[in-house]
Amino acid sequence: MNEFGDYRVCSTWDGDGEIYNQENKIVWRFKTTGLKQHPVEAGMIRPPTFILYDAGGEELAAISREKRLPLAQFVVTQNGSKCGTIWQRSIWFTKYELGFDDKSNWKLYMPMFSVSGKAVSETGAVIRVQARTRREWYVRFDSGVEQQPMIAALTFVVRNKLQCT
């Protein structure tokens, strides 16, 4: 029998928010930066577009865009070094692939006109997503799957998808 970790994610429209555990305590916070478009100058490092913090405010993981067209690609960093990649696989923001340095690879599918979605790993682990509104959704992780880079990547993708639909 599987054990699960359930979380509730609350987000503002701008992309800042908190992730609560089953006891309704804040476990992580996230912040979106760089929403205003600025021209990128030569030699300038692009700031992260999404940052995951612990409840105390310490940065745990960051996500930055690597490529925009034809389909977006993002890099997940932890402690300043790359630990994963997010690939958009559909122009409709419904399919993504998540790959991490611990050799875990995930396929995330969130149907266009549905409030639910799921991510499945190559090992068979499952993450379920159920959206209540665009600003509040629930995530159920199989036990042992909820590492910080995965939490950051999943929250980033789901938040973007809900903002775009």
Secondary structure, 3 states (H helix, E strand, C coil): CCCEEEEEEEECCCCCEEEECCCCCEEEEEEECCCCCCCCCCCCCCCCCEEEEECCCCEEEEEEEEECCCCCEEEEEECCEEEEEEEECCCCCCEEEEEECCCCEEEEECCCCCCEEEEEECCCCEEEEEEEECCEEEEEEECCCCCHHHHHHHHHHHHHHHHHC
